[in-house]
Amino acid sequence: MERKKSENVVWHAGKVKKEDREKLLGQKGVILWFTGLSGSGKSTIAHDLEERLLKMGKLSYVLDGDNIRHGLNGDLGFSPEDREENIRRIGEVAKLFSDLGIITMTAFISPYKKDRQRVRELVKDGEFIEIYVKCPLDELKNRDPKGMYEKALKGEIKNFTGVSAPYEEPENPELILNTDVESIEESVEKVIEYLKNNNII
């Protein structure tokens, strides 16, 4: 996607560093990138994790796919080009939140490997944690909480990921949550353990 480039701009570094904010908060600023098909449980897990972290005294925030499309990305559709721009924008926002020292969670289908990789490259090693929320398509069709798969299969929704648009599975995610066999609580616990084991909290 061709974008107009800003000219004559210089990055202005402040006196307060990311490490200073992390020390204040007692945690590391990272991006937890939840990816998976619609209905797999990304948003539910992310919001439950946010609540759990708050109870632990940790600051986090969920950037949810549907919510972001109400405002920041309200001008974007679901073409491949718009999906790419959707993830580019949210990646930049997630980077800013991470720099603030916040455990930043994103719940987006983000179907393309190259787009997820582009966000990974925005931050240092270990600061982008790809979490594949994996669930078989047949199970998702059975769940279908929003009735989207039924509409997509009937052709009423075009460019629907997993039905009429591709989803490229992560090759080496930091975590895989198998939500067809794990409860929400079990998935959240797996993420908490990862954060503890990697000294993020």
C-alpha positions in Angstrom: 0.0 0.0 0.0 1.5 3.3 -1.1 1.5 6.0 1.6 2.4 9.6 1.7 5.6 10.1 3.7 5.9 12.9 6.2 8.8 15.3 5.3 11.0 17.4 7.5 10.2 15.6 10.8 12.7 14.6 13.4 12.1 12.1 16.3 12.2 14.0 19.6 13.5 11.8 22.4 12.3 12.7 25.9 14.3 12.6 29.1 12.2 9.8 30.6 13.1 6.4 29.2 11.1 3.2 28.8 13.2 1.6 31.6 12.2 4.5 34.0 8.5 3.9 33.4 9.0 0.1 33.7 10.7 0.6 37.0 7.9 2.8 38.3 5.3 0.2 37.2 7.2 -2.9 38.3 6.7 -4.6 35.0 8.0 -4.7 31.4 6.2 -3.0 28.6 5.4 -5.7 26.0 3.0 -6.4 23.2 0.9 -9.5 23.6 -0.4 -10.1 20.0 -3.4 -12.4 20.1 -4.1 -13.7 16.6 -6.6 -16.3 15.4 -9.8 -16.7 13.5 -13.1 -14.9 14.4 -14.7 -16.5 17.4 -11.5 -18.3 18.6 -11.5 -16.4 21.9 -8.9 -13.7 21.4 -10.9 -10.8 22.9 -12.4 -12.9 25.7 -9.0 -14.2 26.8 -7.4 -10.7 26.5 -10.1 -9.0 28.6 -10.0 -11.7 31.3 -6.2 -11.5 31.3 -6.4 -7.7 31.7 -8.7 -8.2 34.8 -6.4 -10.8 36.2 -3.3 -8.5 35.8 -5.1 -5.6 37.4 -5.8 -7.8 40.5 -2.1 -8.5 40.6 -1.3 -4.8 40.6 -0.1 -4.8 36.9 -1.1 -2.2 34.3 -2.3 -3.5 31.0 -4.7 -2.5 28.2 -6.6 -4.3 25.5 -6.7 -2.9 21.9 -9.7 -4.8 20.6 -10.2 -5.3 16.8 -13.9 -4.3 16.7 -13.4 -1.4 19.1 -10.5 0.1 17.1 -12.7 0.0 14.0 -15.2 2.2 15.7 -12.7 5.1 15.9 -9.0 5.0 14.8 -9.6 2.6 11.9 -13.2 3.5 11.2 -12.3 4.5 7.7 -11.0 1.0 6.8 -12.8 -1.9 5.2 -11.8 -5.5 4.8 -9.9 -5.6 1.6 -6.3 -7.0 1.8 -5.0 -3.5 1.5 -7.2 -2.2 4.3 -6.4 -5.2 6.5 -2.7 -4.4 6.1 -3.3 -0.7 7.0 -5.4 -1.8 10.0 -2.6 -3.8 11.4 0.1 -1.2 10.6 -1.8 1.4 12.5 -2.5 -0.8 15.5 1.1 -1.9 15.5 2.3 1.7 15.9 -0.2 2.3 18.7 0.8 -0.9 20.5 4.4 0.2 20.2 3.6 3.5 21.9 1.7 1.8 24.7 4.6 -0.7 25.2 7.0 2.2 25.4 4.9 3.6 28.1 5.6 0.4 30.1 2.1 -1.1 29.7 1.5 -4.7 29.0 -0.4 -4.1 25.7 -2.7 -6.7 24.4 -4.1 -6.7 20.8 -7.0 -8.9 19.8 -7.1 -8.9 16.0 -7.4 -11.7 13.4 -4.4 -10.2 11.7 -4.4 -12.9 9.0 -1.1 -12.1 7.2 2.3 -13.3 8.5 4.1 -10.3 6.9 1.9 -7.8 8.8 2.5 -9.5 12.1 6.2 -9.7 11.4 6.3 -5.9 10.6 4.9 -5.2 14.0 7.4 -7.6 15.6 10.2 -5.6 14.0 9.0 -2.3 15.6 10.1 -3.4 19.0 13.1 -5.1 20.6 13.6 -8.9 20.9 11.3 -10.3 23.5 8.9 -7.4 23.5 6.5 -8.8 20.8 4.8 -12.0 22.1 2.7 -13.7 19.4 -0.1 -15.7 20.9 -1.9 -18.0 18.5 -5.5 -18.6 19.7 -6.1 -21.8 17.8 -9.5 -23.4 17.2 -10.6 -25.7 14.4 -12.9 -24.2 11.8 -15.6 -26.8 12.4 -15.7 -25.8 16.1 -15.8 -22.1 15.2 -18.7 -22.8 12.8 -20.6 -24.5 15.7 -19.9 -21.7 18.1 -20.5 -18.8 15.7 -21.4 -16.3 18.5 -22.1 -13.5 16.1 -23.6 -15.6 13.3 -20.8 -14.5 11.0 -19.7 -17.9 9.7 -23.3 -18.8 8.7 -23.6 -15.5 6.8 -20.1 -16.0 5.2 -20.9 -19.5 4.0 -24.1 -18.2 2.4 -22.1 -15.5 0.6 -23.7 -12.7 2.6 -20.3 -11.5 3.9 -17.4 -11.1 1.5 -13.7 -11.4 2.4 -14.4 -13.4 5.6 -11.2 -14.8 7.0 -11.2 -18.6 7.1 -14.1 -18.9 4.6 -13.6 -16.6 1.7 -10.3 -14.9 2.7 -7.1 -16.5 3.8 -5.6 -16.9 7.3 -1.9 -17.6 7.5 -1.1 -19.5 10.7 1.8 -18.3 12.8 4.9 -20.5 12.2 6.7 -20.0 15.5 4.4 -18.2 18.0 5.6 -17.7 21.5 2.4 -19.3 22.8 -0.4 -21.4 21.4 -3.8 -21.5 23.2 -6.0 -24.4 22.0 -9.4 -23.0 22.9 -11.3 -26.0 21.6 -9.9 -28.0 24.6 -8.8 -25.3 27.1 -11.1 -23.2 29.2 -10.7 -19.4 29.2 -9.2 -19.7 32.7 -6.6 -22.3 31.5 -5.6 -20.1 28.6 -5.2 -17.0 30.8 -3.1 -19.0 33.3 -0.8 -20.1 30.4 -0.2 -16.5 29.5 0.4 -15.5 33.2 2.9 -18.3 33.5 4.7 -17.1 30.4 4.9 -13.5 31.7 6.3 -14.7 35.0 8.8 -17.1 33.4 10.1 -14.3 31.2 10.3 -11.8 34.0 7.7 -9.5 32.4 5.7 -9.4 35.7 
